[in-house]
Amino acid sequence: MTRAELLARLQELQQMPKFQNRDICTISAVLSKEALTRHVEVCETAAGALSRTDGR
């Protein structure tokens, strides 16, 4: 996934009820692509969403 796709996915996750009162996007400015991928995966797991970062 490209960085832009990861950021778009993070924006989608931000709208989920679990994250509506938390900022999960700001940190993305300082993360490497690999760290951003992992951050999205962790947020998806926490939200109970299907991971899209593994090519599914």
Backbone bond lengths (Angstrom), bond angles and torsions (degrees), N, CA, C in turn:
res aa  C-N    CA-C-N  psi(-1)  N-CA   C-N-CA  omega(-1)  CA-C   N-CA-C  phi
1 M - - - 1.440 - - 1.524 109.15 -
2 T 1.306 115.93 142.75 1.462 119.12 177.20 1.528 109.52 -78.70
3 R 1.314 115.90 164.95 1.466 120.57 177.62 1.528 110.52 -59.80
4 A 1.322 117.26 -39.84 1.464 121.01 179.28 1.529 111.27 -62.57
5 E 1.325 116.80 -40.21 1.464 120.65 178.18 1.537 110.97 -66.83
6 L 1.323 116.12 -39.06 1.461 119.94 177.50 1.532 111.10 -64.15
7 L 1.332 116.32 -42.02 1.464 120.10 178.90 1.522 111.39 -65.79
8 A 1.330 117.23 -37.58 1.466 120.89 176.95 1.523 110.23 -64.47
9 R 1.333 116.71 -41.72 1.466 120.73 178.19 1.527 110.32 -64.34
10 L 1.315 116.62 -39.40 1.459 120.57 178.45 1.532 110.75 -63.51
11 Q 1.322 116.61 -38.91 1.468 121.02 176.42 1.531 110.73 -62.49
12 E 1.326 116.93 -40.47 1.469 120.91 176.55 1.524 110.45 -62.02
13 L 1.314 115.85 -44.51 1.461 120.23 179.88 1.524 111.55 -63.89
14 Q 1.325 117.14 -35.58 1.461 121.42 -179.90 1.528 111.25 -59.17
15 Q 1.335 117.37 -28.53 1.458 121.66 -178.82 1.530 113.61 -81.40
16 M 1.317 117.27 -11.01 1.461 121.00 -179.51 1.525 109.65 -71.14
17 P 1.329 116.57 148.40 1.473 120.17 -177.67 1.530 114.07 -52.53
18 K 1.305 118.11 -36.98 1.469 121.21 -178.39 1.529 112.16 -61.08
19 F 1.326 118.05 -30.73 1.466 121.46 -174.18 1.524 114.41 -112.47
20 Q 1.313 118.99 4.56 1.457 120.55 -175.73 1.526 113.66 -60.31
21 N 1.299 118.42 -31.12 1.465 121.23 179.85 1.520 112.91 -102.42
22 R 1.347 116.06 14.32 1.470 120.96 179.98 1.521 109.14 -129.27
23 D 1.308 116.25 148.39 1.461 121.26 177.87 1.527 108.89 -98.67
24 I 1.335 115.94 106.26 1.468 119.79 179.43 1.525 111.45 -105.16
25 C 1.324 117.43 1.84 1.468 121.01 -174.05 1.529 114.60 -100.43
26 T 1.308 118.56 -34.44 1.464 121.52 -173.93 1.522 112.31 -57.46
27 I 1.310 117.18 -39.72 1.469 121.51 -178.45 1.529 111.63 -59.39
28 S 1.328 117.66 -24.18 1.469 121.02 -176.23 1.529 112.63 -60.42
29 A 1.321 117.70 -22.30 1.462 121.15 -178.86 1.527 112.58 -65.22
30 V 1.322 117.25 -27.56 1.461 120.10 -176.44 1.527 113.57 -108.98
31 L 1.320 117.53 0.93 1.465 120.76 -178.37 1.520 111.97 -90.10
32 S 1.318 115.97 143.15 1.470 120.26 171.32 1.525 107.70 -68.96
33 K 1.314 116.79 169.05 1.472 120.00 179.31 1.520 110.48 -61.07
34 E 1.307 117.23 -40.25 1.465 120.95 179.88 1.529 110.92 -64.89
35 A 1.322 116.06 -43.99 1.466 120.10 179.07 1.526 110.68 -67.43
36 L 1.324 116.83 -36.88 1.458 120.64 177.46 1.528 110.69 -64.71
37 T 1.320 116.67 -40.39 1.464 121.19 176.69 1.522 109.86 -58.71
38 R 1.309 115.94 -46.59 1.468 120.19 179.80 1.525 111.28 -64.89
39 H 1.321 117.81 -40.34 1.469 122.44 178.73 1.532 110.13 -60.25
40 V 1.323 117.04 -44.75 1.465 121.29 178.60 1.527 109.84 -63.12
41 E 1.318 117.08 -43.24 1.472 120.88 179.21 1.528 111.13 -60.46
42 V 1.319 116.66 -44.05 1.464 120.75 -179.92 1.531 110.24 -64.81
43 C 1.318 117.08 -42.85 1.463 120.73 179.15 1.527 111.09 -65.12
44 E 1.334 116.40 -39.74 1.469 119.68 177.33 1.523 110.77 -62.81
45 T 1.308 116.74 -42.31 1.458 120.52 178.64 1.522 110.34 -63.10
46 A 1.308 116.40 -44.33 1.458 121.09 -179.83 1.523 111.71 -63.35
47 A 1.326 116.53 -34.38 1.461 121.00 -179.20 1.520 112.10 -84.99
48 G 1.331 116.22 -8.47 1.451 119.61 -178.22 1.515 112.56 77.25
49 A 1.324 116.83 20.38 1.467 122.04 -178.74 1.525 110.08 -90.43
50 L 1.313 116.53 155.18 1.454 122.48 175.43 1.520 108.60 -73.14
51 S 1.311 117.01 129.72 1.463 121.52 -179.46 1.517 110.81 -67.81
52 R 1.303 116.64 127.41 1.468 121.79 177.24 1.518 111.49 -102.10
53 T 1.316 117.48 -7.99 1.470 120.25 -174.56 1.513 112.63 -78.93
54 D 1.327 118.83 -7.59 1.455 120.76 -178.73 1.517 112.50 -101.67
55 G 1.325 116.83 15.41 1.454 120.33 175.43 1.508 115.34 93.39
56 R 1.323 117.50 1.80 1.466 120.85 179.01 1.497 111.88 -80.59
